[in-house]
C-alpha cells in the first residue's frame, strides 16, 4: 500500500499535509518523474515493480499539475476536494449539540487562526485552509532548521489539537459511527 493510501485511511489531516509536501517535492524536481525516480524511489528498498508504480503515481500527479495549471503553485483539485470535505464536516460539527469537545478545541484555536490570517494578509475567510497553511509553514521552517518562537509553537499546539480532533471525527464519519444529533 502506498503511504498516501494508508494516511488517507488513518488520518485525513496528515494525508492532506503529505500531499502538499508531494506537490512541492514534484515542483522541486522540475516536474520530472525520472528525476523523482532517481532521487526518491530508486534506492527506497522497494521491489522494481513497486518502484514503477510509484513512478507512475508521480507521473499521474505531474500530468494533473500540468492540466490544472498548478506547476508553479497551488494545490491539485484532488487535494482541494479533501479540504472541501473537511470544511463540510467542520460546519456540521459546529452545528451539532453532541460535539462540545470539538467546539472547545475550535474556539481555543480560533484566536490563533485569526492572528495567522492577519499576519499573512489572507483575504479569504477559510479557517481550515489557514490551519493547514500554518501547520505546513511551521513544518517547512523546522525542516529548514529555522527557529519557531514559543508563541508560534503555542498556536501550532492549539491548531494541531483542533485539526487532530477533526481528523478523528472525519474517520468516524466515514465509518458511519459519528454522532451529530
N, CA and C atoms as a LAMMPS dump frame, in Angstrom:
ITEM: TIMESTEP
0
ITEM: NUMBER OF ATOMS
543
ITEM: BOX BOUNDS ff ff ff
-5.0000000000000000e+02 5.0000000000000000e+02
-5.0000000000000000e+02 5.0000000000000000e+02
-5.0000000000000000e+02 5.0000000000000000e+02
ITEM: ATOMS id mol type element x y z
1 1 1 N 0.843 -1.18 0
2 1 2 C 0 0 0
3 1 3 C 0.889 1.245 0
4 2 1 N 0.534 2.207 -0.807
5 2 2 C 1.265 3.464 -0.845
6 2 3 C 1.04 4.228 0.458
7 3 1 N 2 5.051 0.826
8 3 2 C 1.922 5.857 2.042
9 3 3 C 0.644 6.695 2.05
10 4 1 N 0.355 7.339 0.936
11 4 2 C -0.798 8.23 0.884
12 4 3 C -2.106 7.479 1.093
13 5 1 N -2.196 6.245 0.623
14 5 2 C -3.413 5.453 0.834
15 5 3 C -3.586 5.129 2.312
16 6 1 N -2.51 4.764 2.955
17 6 2 C -2.537 4.461 4.382
18 6 3 C -2.928 5.705 5.182
19 7 1 N -2.309 6.835 4.865
20 7 2 C -2.62 8.078 5.572
21 7 3 C -4.065 8.495 5.354
22 8 1 N -4.54 8.373 4.121
23 8 2 C -5.923 8.778 3.834
24 8 3 C -6.908 7.973 4.675
25 9 1 N -6.602 6.712 4.895
26 9 2 C -7.481 5.867 5.7
27 9 3 C -7.349 6.126 7.196
28 10 1 N -6.154 6.474 7.653
29 10 2 C -5.901 6.612 9.091
30 10 3 C -6.07 8.039 9.605
31 11 1 N -5.547 9.034 8.847
32 11 2 C -5.566 10.415 9.333
33 11 3 C -5.618 11.356 8.141
34 12 1 N -6.808 11.864 7.868
35 12 2 C -7.017 12.691 6.682
36 12 3 C -6.209 13.99 6.74
37 13 1 N -5.96 14.514 7.922
38 13 2 C -5.177 15.738 8.047
39 13 3 C -3.72 15.48 7.657
40 14 1 N -3.161 14.391 8.157
41 14 2 C -1.79 14.04 7.786
42 14 3 C -1.698 13.742 6.293
43 15 1 N -2.737 13.119 5.761
44 15 2 C -2.784 12.845 4.324
45 15 3 C -2.691 14.14 3.528
46 16 1 N -3.505 15.123 3.897
47 16 2 C -3.514 16.381 3.151
48 16 3 C -2.163 17.083 3.232
49 17 1 N -1.573 17.128 4.408
50 17 2 C -0.255 17.747 4.557
51 17 3 C 0.8 16.982 3.757
52 18 1 N 0.707 15.672 3.756
53 18 2 C 1.636 14.848 2.964
54 18 3 C 1.495 15.166 1.48
55 19 1 N 0.265 15.272 1.026
56 19 2 C 0.051 15.55 -0.399
57 19 3 C 0.568 16.939 -0.778
58 20 1 N 0.47 17.896 0.131
59 20 2 C 1.049 19.217 -0.142
60 20 3 C 2.567 19.102 -0.245
61 21 1 N 3.159 18.275 0.604
62 21 2 C 4.605 18.046 0.526
63 21 3 C 4.976 17.417 -0.812
64 22 1 N 4.18 16.462 -1.252
65 22 2 C 4.439 15.795 -2.526
66 22 3 C 4.36 16.807 -3.673
67 23 1 N 3.367 17.671 -3.641
68 23 2 C 3.263 18.699 -4.686
69 23 3 C 4.539 19.541 -4.729
70 24 1 N 5.006 19.969 -3.569
71 24 2 C 6.224 20.783 -3.525
72 24 3 C 7.45 19.984 -3.947
73 25 1 N 7.509 18.717 -3.581
74 25 2 C 8.635 17.877 -3.979
75 25 3 C 8.651 17.708 -5.501
76 26 1 N 7.494 17.518 -6.086
77 26 2 C 7.404 17.4 -7.542
78 26 3 C 7.898 18.682 -8.204
79 27 1 N 7.485 19.814 -7.678
80 27 2 C 7.953 21.096 -8.239
81 27 3 C 9.468 21.231 -8.087
82 28 1 N 9.986 20.823 -6.929
83 28 2 C 11.435 20.909 -6.694
84 28 3 C 12.21 20.018 -7.653
85 29 1 N 11.582 18.944 -8.099
86 29 2 C 12.22 18.017 -9.045
87 29 3 C 11.964 18.429 -10.498
88 30 1 N 11.433 19.627 -10.683
89 30 2 C 11.212 20.124 -12.028
90 30 3 C 10.106 19.401 -12.78
91 31 1 N 9.155 18.834 -12.053
92 31 2 C 8.045 18.08 -12.642
93 31 3 C 8.548 16.961 -13.544
94 32 1 N 9.562 16.264 -13.075
95 32 2 C 10.231 15.224 -13.859
96 32 3 C 10.175 13.901 -13.096
97 33 1 N 9.355 12.966 -13.566
98 33 2 C 9.2 11.689 -12.854
99 33 3 C 10.475 10.856 -12.899
100 34 1 N 11.297 11.014 -13.95
101 34 2 C 12.57 10.291 -13.995
102 34 3 C 13.503 10.783 -12.894
103 35 1 N 13.505 12.079 -12.681
104 35 2 C 14.337 12.647 -11.611
105 35 3 C 13.841 12.174 -10.243
106 36 1 N 12.524 12.17 -10.056
107 36 2 C 11.956 11.672 -8.805
108 36 3 C 12.32 10.202 -8.603
109 37 1 N 12.304 9.449 -9.673
110 37 2 C 12.677 8.04 -9.591
111 37 3 C 14.115 7.91 -9.088
112 38 1 N 15.017 8.698 -9.638
113 38 2 C 16.427 8.618 -9.262
114 38 3 C 16.668 9.075 -7.828
115 39 1 N 15.997 10.128 -7.419
116 39 2 C 16.27 10.745 -6.115
117 39 3 C 15.457 10.131 -4.981
118 40 1 N 14.202 9.794 -5.244
119 40 2 C 13.294 9.392 -4.172
120 40 3 C 12.984 7.895 -4.181
121 41 1 N 12.787 7.334 -5.339
122 41 2 C 12.217 5.992 -5.427
123 41 3 C 13.266 4.89 -5.534
124 42 1 N 14.228 5.073 -6.401
125 42 2 C 15.156 4.014 -6.806
126 42 3 C 15.801 3.264 -5.639
127 43 1 N 16.332 3.977 -4.675
128 43 2 C 17.054 3.353 -3.565
129 43 3 C 16.195 3.228 -2.301
130 44 1 N 14.894 3.108 -2.495
131 44 2 C 13.974 3.065 -1.349
132 44 3 C 13.833 1.677 -0.746
133 45 1 N 14.413 0.672 -1.39
134 45 2 C 14.312 -0.685 -0.875
135 45 3 C 13.056 -1.41 -1.34
136 46 1 N 12.317 -0.794 -2.213
137 46 2 C 11.111 -1.422 -2.749
138 46 3 C 11.467 -2.298 -3.939
139 47 1 N 10.563 -3.201 -4.268
140 47 2 C 10.762 -4.029 -5.457
141 47 3 C 10.7 -3.142 -6.698
142 48 1 N 11.247 -3.635 -7.794
143 48 2 C 11.23 -2.863 -9.039
144 48 3 C 9.787 -2.592 -9.476
145 49 1 N 8.912 -3.566 -9.293
146 49 2 C 7.504 -3.373 -9.659
147 49 3 C 6.878 -2.246 -8.834
148 50 1 N 7.156 -2.234 -7.522
149 50 2 C 6.634 -1.158 -6.678
150 50 3 C 7.234 0.191 -7.067
151 51 1 N 8.517 0.196 -7.387
152 51 2 C 9.169 1.44 -7.811
153 51 3 C 8.508 1.992 -9.064
154 52 1 N 8.15 1.125 -9.982
155 52 2 C 7.489 1.575 -11.207
156 52 3 C 6.084 2.107 -10.911
157 53 1 N 5.393 1.507 -9.939
158 53 2 C 4.077 2.014 -9.538
159 53 3 C 4.207 3.416 -8.946
160 54 1 N 5.244 3.597 -8.101
161 54 2 C 5.494 4.915 -7.515
162 54 3 C 5.8 5.933 -8.605
163 55 1 N 6.645 5.561 -9.538
164 55 2 C 6.999 6.475 -10.624
165 55 3 C 5.746 6.863 -11.402
166 56 1 N 4.884 5.895 -11.676
167 56 2 C 3.65 6.183 -12.403
168 56 3 C 2.731 7.092 -11.599
169 57 1 N 2.693 6.868 -10.285
170 57 2 C 1.874 7.72 -9.423
171 57 3 C 2.365 9.171 -9.496
172 58 1 N 3.668 9.362 -9.41
173 58 2 C 4.223 10.708 -9.544
174 58 3 C 3.912 11.285 -10.917
175 59 1 N 4.041 10.48 -11.947
176 59 2 C 3.761 10.972 -13.301
177 59 3 C 2.292 11.381 -13.434
178 60 1 N 1.404 10.618 -12.85
179 60 2 C -0.018 10.974 -12.882
180 60 3 C -0.254 12.317 -12.189
181 61 1 N 0.398 12.523 -11.053
182 61 2 C 0.271 13.815 -10.355
183 61 3 C 0.856 14.944 -11.193
184 62 1 N 1.996 14.693 -11.823
185 62 2 C 2.614 15.696 -12.695
186 62 3 C 1.658 16.058 -13.832
187 63 1 N 1.05 15.055 -14.437
188 63 2 C 0.086 15.308 -15.516
189 63 3 C -1.082 16.154 -15.016
190 64 1 N -1.576 15.85 -13.809
191 64 2 C -2.664 16.642 -13.226
192 64 3 C -2.214 18.078 -12.976
193 65 1 N -0.983 18.242 -12.487
194 65 2 C -0.475 19.59 -12.216
195 65 3 C -0.421 20.407 -13.496
196 66 1 N 0.018 19.792 -14.574
197 66 2 C 0.038 20.484 -15.867
198 66 3 C -1.388 20.831 -16.307
199 67 1 N -2.278 19.858 -16.248
200 67 2 C -3.653 20.049 -16.715
201 67 3 C -4.391 21.117 -15.908
202 68 1 N -4.086 21.212 -14.617
203 68 2 C -4.782 22.157 -13.741
204 68 3 C -4.051 23.482 -13.575
205 69 1 N -2.911 23.617 -14.233
206 69 2 C -2.148 24.857 -14.107
207 69 3 C -1.549 25.053 -12.729
208 70 1 N -1.134 23.981 -12.115
209 70 2 C -0.575 24.028 -10.756
210 70 3 C 0.92 23.725 -10.735
211 71 1 N 1.604 23.978 -11.833
212 71 2 C 3.023 23.635 -11.902
213 71 3 C 3.892 24.567 -11.066
214 72 1 N 3.441 25.778 -10.806
215 72 2 C 4.244 26.735 -10.042
216 72 3 C 3.782 26.865 -8.594
217 73 1 N 2.485 26.778 -8.385
218 73 2 C 1.933 26.949 -7.038
219 73 3 C 0.507 26.435 -7.001
220 74 1 N -0.044 26.383 -5.805
221 74 2 C -1.412 25.938 -5.638
222 74 3 C -1.488 24.443 -5.395
223 75 1 N -2.706 23.992 -5.178
224 75 2 C -2.929 22.591 -4.84
225 75 3 C -3.852 21.94 -5.853
226 76 1 N -3.572 20.678 -6.116
227 76 2 C -4.377 19.902 -7.041
228 76 3 C -5.826 19.821 -6.57
229 77 1 N -6.723 19.679 -7.521
230 77 2 C -8.148 19.595 -7.195
231 77 3 C -8.442 18.414 -6.272
232 78 1 N -7.719 17.315 -6.424
233 78 2 C -7.953 16.173 -5.529
234 78 3 C -7.693 16.556 -4.078
235 79 1 N -6.729 17.438 -3.862
236 79 2 C -6.424 17.899 -2.508
237 79 3 C -7.412 18.972 -2.054
238 80 1 N -7.841 19.813 -2.98
239 80 2 C -8.866 20.815 -2.664
240 80 3 C -10.168 20.115 -2.276
241 81 1 N -10.46 18.99 -2.926
242 81 2 C -11.678 18.244 -2.604
243 81 3 C -11.644 17.714 -1.181
244 82 1 N -10.473 17.27 -0.736
245 82 2 C -10.336 16.811 0.649
246 82 3 C -10.613 17.963 1.601
247 83 1 N -10.07 19.118 1.303
248 83 2 C -10.301 20.289 2.147
249 83 3 C -11.793 20.645 2.173
250 84 1 N -12.464 20.54 1.043
251 84 2 C -13.903 20.826 0.999
252 84 3 C -14.696 19.826 1.843
253 85 1 N -14.305 18.548 1.804
254 85 2 C -14.963 17.546 2.642
255 85 3 C -14.78 17.879 4.122
256 86 1 N -13.58 18.291 4.479
257 86 2 C -13.308 18.661 5.866
258 86 3 C -14.089 19.911 6.272
259 87 1 N -14.201 20.863 5.363
260 87 2 C -14.969 22.076 5.647
261 87 3 C -16.44 21.747 5.878
262 88 1 N -16.97 20.839 5.063
263 88 2 C -18.363 20.424 5.237
264 88 3 C -18.556 19.765 6.603
265 89 1 N -17.663 18.857 6.948
266 89 2 C -17.756 18.194 8.247
267 89 3 C -17.605 19.217 9.371
268 90 1 N -16.677 20.142 9.233
269 90 2 C -16.46 21.184 10.243
270 90 3 C -17.761 21.95 10.501
271 91 1 N -18.449 22.316 9.444
272 91 2 C -19.724 23.047 9.594
273 91 3 C -20.758 22.194 10.327
274 92 1 N -20.841 20.935 9.958
275 92 2 C -21.805 20.047 10.62
276 92 3 C -21.455 19.855 12.092
277 93 1 N -20.173 19.766 12.395
278 93 2 C -19.744 19.584 13.785
279 93 3 C -20.06 20.804 14.631
280 94 1 N -19.876 21.989 14.057
281 94 2 C -20.17 23.207 14.807
282 94 3 C -21.664 23.355 15.082
283 95 1 N -22.494 22.789 14.238
284 95 2 C -23.943 22.848 14.421
285 95 3 C -24.452 21.774 15.379
286 96 1 N -23.65 20.77 15.64
287 96 2 C -24.066 19.633 16.454
288 96 3 C -24.071 19.974 17.941
289 97 1 N -25.052 19.431 18.627
290 97 2 C -25.131 19.602 20.083
291 97 3 C -24.312 18.533 20.807
292 98 1 N -23.804 17.545 20.079
293 98 2 C -23.067 16.44 20.691
294 98 3 C -21.554 16.57 20.534
295 99 1 N -21.094 17.682 20.04
296 99 2 C -19.662 17.814 19.764
297 99 3 C -19.033 18.961 20.555
298 100 1 N -19.281 18.963 21.849
299 100 2 C -18.765 20.029 22.72
300 100 3 C -17.241 20.051 22.744
301 101 1 N -16.603 18.883 22.782
302 101 2 C -15.139 18.842 22.816
303 101 3 C -14.554 19.446 21.541
304 102 1 N -15.141 19.114 20.41
305 102 2 C -14.673 19.662 19.134
306 102 3 C -14.81 21.184 19.129
307 103 1 N -15.966 21.659 19.551
308 103 2 C -16.198 23.109 19.588
309 103 3 C -15.203 23.79 20.518
310 104 1 N -14.939 23.176 21.661
311 104 2 C -13.987 23.74 22.617
312 104 3 C -12.593 23.864 21.981
313 105 1 N -12.149 22.818 21.292
314 105 2 C -10.842 22.867 20.619
315 105 3 C -10.82 23.921 19.522
316 106 1 N -11.916 24.019 18.8
317 106 2 C -12.026 25.025 17.737
318 106 3 C -11.908 26.436 18.324
319 107 1 N -12.664 26.716 19.384
320 107 2 C -12.639 28.064 19.956
321 107 3 C -11.306 28.386 20.627
322 108 1 N -10.592 27.371 21.081
323 108 2 C -9.239 27.605 21.607
324 108 3 C -8.265 27.942 20.476
325 109 1 N -8.477 27.348 19.31
326 109 2 C -7.59 27.592 18.158
327 109 3 C -7.954 28.861 17.411
328 110 1 N -9.197 29.281 17.488
329 110 2 C -9.685 30.389 16.669
330 110 3 C -8.866 31.686 16.785
331 111 1 N -8.484 32.128 17.977
332 111 2 C -7.681 33.37 18.037
333 111 3 C -6.352 33.243 17.272
334 112 1 N -5.76 32.066 17.316
335 112 2 C -4.502 31.847 16.59
336 112 3 C -4.735 31.834 15.083
337 113 1 N -5.876 31.298 14.67
338 113 2 C -6.22 31.271 13.252
339 113 3 C -6.413 32.694 12.743
340 114 1 N -7.132 33.492 13.496
341 114 2 C -7.381 34.888 13.111
342 114 3 C -6.066 35.668 13.058
343 115 1 N -5.217 35.457 14.04
344 115 2 C -3.918 36.132 14.066
345 115 3 C -3.058 35.708 12.873
346 116 1 N -3.059 34.431 12.562
347 116 2 C -2.307 33.918 11.418
348 116 3 C -2.793 34.572 10.134
349 117 1 N -4.101 34.631 9.976
350 117 2 C -4.683 35.235 8.776
351 117 3 C -4.262 36.704 8.661
352 118 1 N -4.305 37.421 9.764
353 118 2 C -3.94 38.843 9.748
354 118 3 C -2.461 39.027 9.401
355 119 1 N -1.6 38.201 9.987
356 119 2 C -0.16 38.323 9.721
357 119 3 C 0.199 37.969 8.288
358 120 1 N -0.583 37.079 7.691
359 120 2 C -0.283 36.625 6.334
360 120 3 C -1.154 37.313 5.289
361 121 1 N -1.899 38.311 5.719
362 121 2 C -2.733 39.105 4.811
363 121 3 C -3.663 38.23 3.982
364 122 1 N -4.177 37.189 4.624
365 122 2 C -5.128 36.301 3.949
366 122 3 C -6.465 37.025 3.85
367 123 1 N -7.019 37.069 2.657
368 123 2 C -8.29 37.749 2.467
369 123 3 C -9.462 36.786 2.549
370 124 1 N -9.233 35.526 2.189
371 124 2 C -10.309 34.55 2.271
372 124 3 C -10.566 34.209 3.729
373 125 1 N -11.808 33.958 4.03
374 125 2 C -12.171 33.559 5.384
375 125 3 C -12.342 32.046 5.389
376 126 1 N -11.228 31.346 5.277
377 126 2 C -11.262 29.891 5.224
378 126 3 C -10.394 29.373 6.366
379 127 1 N -11.034 29.121 7.475
380 127 2 C -10.31 28.768 8.692
381 127 3 C -9.51 27.479 8.566
382 128 1 N -10.078 26.467 7.941
383 128 2 C -9.344 25.203 7.827
384 128 3 C -8.127 25.354 6.932
385 129 1 N -8.266 26.079 5.822
386 129 2 C -7.108 26.315 4.952
387 129 3 C -6.028 27.061 5.737
388 130 1 N -6.443 28.03 6.536
389 130 2 C -5.476 28.764 7.356
390 130 3 C -4.763 27.819 8.326
391 131 1 N -5.51 26.904 8.92
392 131 2 C -4.907 25.934 9.839
393 131 3 C -3.865 25.085 9.12
394 132 1 N -4.233 24.544 7.967
395 132 2 C -3.295 23.702 7.234
396 132 3 C -2.103 24.509 6.733
397 133 1 N -2.338 25.746 6.307
398 133 2 C -1.212 26.595 5.894
399 133 3 C -0.267 26.857 7.06
400 134 1 N -0.825 27.072 8.243
401 134 2 C 0.01 27.296 9.421
402 134 3 C 0.838 26.055 9.733
403 135 1 N 0.188 24.911 9.783
404 135 2 C 0.895 23.67 10.11
405 135 3 C 1.965 23.353 9.069
406 136 1 N 1.644 23.548 7.814
407 136 2 C 2.6 23.264 6.751
408 136 3 C 3.768 24.259 6.799
409 137 1 N 3.457 25.518 7.033
410 137 2 C 4.5 26.539 7.107
411 137 3 C 5.471 26.296 8.25
412 138 1 N 4.961 25.908 9.392
413 138 2 C 5.831 25.632 10.544
414 138 3 C 6.66 24.381 10.27
415 139 1 N 6.061 23.389 9.633
416 139 2 C 6.823 22.192 9.256
417 139 3 C 7.982 22.59 8.341
418 140 1 N 7.711 23.464 7.366
419 140 2 C 8.774 23.917 6.459
420 140 3 C 9.889 24.632 7.226
421 141 1 N 9.516 25.47 8.178
422 141 2 C 10.524 26.157 8.991
423 141 3 C 11.403 25.147 9.723
424 142 1 N 10.791 24.14 10.31
425 142 2 C 11.543 23.143 11.061
426 142 3 C 12.454 22.333 10.144
427 143 1 N 11.963 21.981 8.966
428 143 2 C 12.784 21.234 8.007
429 143 3 C 14.003 22.055 7.595
430 144 1 N 13.818 23.36 7.493
431 144 2 C 14.91 24.247 7.108
432 144 3 C 15.809 24.608 8.28
433 145 1 N 15.497 24.105 9.457
434 145 2 C 16.313 24.373 10.634
435 145 3 C 16.123 25.766 11.197
436 146 1 N 15.04 26.407 10.843
437 146 2 C 14.772 27.762 11.335
438 146 3 C 14.04 27.683 12.666
439 147 1 N 14.271 28.668 13.515
440 147 2 C 13.634 28.635 14.835
441 147 3 C 12.131 28.904 14.752
442 148 1 N 11.415 28.331 15.699
443 148 2 C 9.979 28.557 15.837
444 148 3 C 9.779 29.149 17.225
445 149 1 N 9.191 30.33 17.285
446 149 2 C 9.015 31.009 18.568
447 149 3 C 8.054 30.236 19.464
448 150 1 N 8.129 30.524 20.741
449 150 2 C 7.231 29.849 21.683
450 150 3 C 5.78 30.245 21.418
451 151 1 N 5.548 31.47 20.986
452 151 2 C 4.185 31.901 20.651
453 151 3 C 3.656 31.132 19.446
454 152 1 N 4.512 30.935 18.459
455 152 2 C 4.109 30.163 17.284
456 152 3 C 3.857 28.722 17.67
457 153 1 N 4.71 28.161 18.518
458 153 2 C 4.521 26.78 18.953
459 153 3 C 3.221 26.627 19.727
460 154 1 N 2.881 27.628 20.527
461 154 2 C 1.618 27.599 21.263
462 154 3 C 0.447 27.584 20.273
463 155 1 N 0.536 28.394 19.234
464 155 2 C -0.509 28.42 18.205
465 155 3 C -0.601 27.073 17.495
466 156 1 N 0.538 26.515 17.147
467 156 2 C 0.571 25.221 16.465
468 156 3 C -0.034 24.135 17.343
469 157 1 N 0.252 24.173 18.633
470 157 2 C -0.307 23.174 19.545
471 157 3 C -1.835 23.238 19.569
472 158 1 N -2.376 24.447 19.633
473 158 2 C -3.836 24.606 19.661
474 158 3 C -4.456 24.179 18.335
475 159 1 N -3.85 24.593 17.246
476 159 2 C -4.375 24.244 15.924
477 159 3 C -4.226 22.742 15.669
478 160 1 N -3.119 22.165 16.087
479 160 2 C -2.916 20.721 15.911
480 160 3 C -3.96 19.913 16.67
481 161 1 N -4.268 20.322 17.881
482 161 2 C -5.288 19.615 18.666
483 161 3 C -6.644 19.7 17.971
484 162 1 N -6.975 20.865 17.475
485 162 2 C -8.237 21.071 16.764
486 162 3 C -8.292 20.234 15.483
487 163 1 N -7.264 20.319 14.658
488 163 2 C -7.236 19.58 13.389
489 163 3 C -7.151 18.069 13.655
490 164 1 N -6.432 17.682 14.691
491 164 2 C -6.359 16.268 15.05
492 164 3 C -7.726 15.712 15.407
493 165 1 N -8.498 16.477 16.159
494 165 2 C -9.851 16.048 16.518
495 165 3 C -10.728 15.979 15.272
496 166 1 N -10.583 16.937 14.381
497 166 2 C -11.333 16.919 13.123
498 166 3 C -11.011 15.653 12.329
499 167 1 N -9.748 15.269 12.296
500 167 2 C -9.344 14.061 11.567
501 167 3 C -9.965 12.81 12.178
502 168 1 N -9.995 12.743 13.507
503 168 2 C -10.618 11.589 14.18
504 168 3 C -12.106 11.531 13.856
505 169 1 N -12.766 12.678 13.897
506 169 2 C -14.198 12.719 13.628
507 169 3 C -14.492 12.441 12.153
508 170 1 N -13.589 12.829 11.276
509 170 2 C -13.73 12.508 9.854
510 170 3 C -13.722 10.991 9.66
511 171 1 N -12.779 10.332 10.308
512 171 2 C -12.703 8.873 10.209
513 171 3 C -13.986 8.234 10.756
514 172 1 N -14.484 8.738 11.884
515 172 2 C -15.734 8.227 12.44
516 172 3 C -16.89 8.451 11.464
517 173 1 N -16.91 9.613 10.835
518 173 2 C -17.96 9.915 9.868
519 173 3 C -17.904 8.936 8.698
520 174 1 N -16.705 8.663 8.207
521 174 2 C -16.532 7.718 7.1
522 174 3 C -16.952 6.306 7.5
523 175 1 N -16.744 5.957 8.764
524 175 2 C -17.096 4.634 9.264
525 175 3 C -18.581 4.534 9.648
526 176 1 N -19.248 5.687 9.638
527 176 2 C -20.67 5.7 9.987
528 176 3 C -20.936 5.674 11.474
529 177 1 N -19.94 6 12.294
530 177 2 C -20.107 5.941 13.744
531 177 3 C -20.16 7.329 14.401
532 178 1 N -20.091 8.384 13.607
533 178 2 C -20.101 9.746 14.152
534 178 3 C -21.503 10.121 14.606
535 179 1 N -21.585 10.621 15.826
536 179 2 C -22.864 11.071 16.354
537 179 3 C -22.922 12.59 16.319
538 180 1 N -23.832 13.087 15.518
539 180 2 C -24.015 14.545 15.418
540 180 3 C -25.27 15.003 16.158
541 181 1 N -26.268 14.159 16.221
542 181 2 C -27.534 14.525 16.903
543 181 3 C -27.97 13.431 17.821
